[in-house]
């Protein structure tokens, strides 16, 4: 850890603060609860539209829906 302290001493104060902030972020990231995995229970939910629309048409339509 002495090498780290020496390295930090070479940085200007604003960069020392940035390193400190990043280290705090890493600690919080490591100690925060894990996120749940994305559920894919909706997969296949549009199967009945497979023959009616192309994937590109569905993509464009979904963008229209999100734009409302």
C-alpha positions in Angstrom: 0.0 0.0 0.0 3.0 2.3 0.4 3.4 2.3 -3.4 -0.2 3.4 -3.8 0.2 6.2 -1.3 3.4 7.4 -3.1 1.5 7.3 -6.4 -1.4 9.2 -5.0 0.9 11.9 -3.6 2.1 12.5 -7.2 -1.4 13.4 -8.3 -2.9 16.9 -8.1 -5.7 17.2 -5.5 -8.5 17.1 -8.0 -7.3 13.8 -9.4 -6.7 12.4 -5.9 -10.4 13.2 -5.3 -11.4 11.4 -8.5 -9.4 8.3 -7.5 -11.1 8.4 -4.1 -14.6 8.7 -5.6 -13.9 5.8 -7.9 -12.6 3.7 -5.1 -15.8 4.4 -3.1 -17.9 3.5 -6.2 -16.1 0.1 -6.4 -16.7 -0.6 -2.7 -20.4 0.3 -3.0 -20.6 -1.8 -6.2 -19.0 -4.8 -4.4 -21.1 -4.5 -1.2 -24.5 -3.7 -2.8 -27.1 -6.5 -3.3 -26.9 -8.3 -6.5 -29.5 -7.4 -9.1 -32.0 -10.0 -10.1 -31.5 -11.5 -13.5 -33.7 -10.4 -16.4 -36.7 -12.7 -16.7 -37.5 -13.9 -20.1 -41.0 -15.3 -19.4 -42.3 -13.0 -22.1 -40.3 -14.8 -24.8 -42.6 -16.0 -27.6 -45.3 -13.6 -26.6 -45.6 -12.3 -30.1 -45.6 -15.7 -31.8 -49.1 -15.1 -33.3 -47.7 -12.1 -35.2 -44.9 -14.1 -36.8 -46.7 -14.6 -40.1 -48.3 -11.1 -40.2 -45.3 -8.9 -39.8 -41.6 -8.9 -40.5 -39.2 -8.3 -37.6 -38.4 -4.9 -39.1 -42.1 -3.9 -39.2 -42.5 -5.0 -35.6 -39.4 -3.0 -34.6 -40.8 0.2 -36.3 -44.2 -0.4 -34.7 -42.6 -0.8 -31.2 -40.7 2.5 -31.7 -44.1 4.2 -32.5 -45.6 2.7 -29.3 -42.7 4.0 -27.2 -43.0 7.4 -28.8 -46.5 8.0 -27.6 
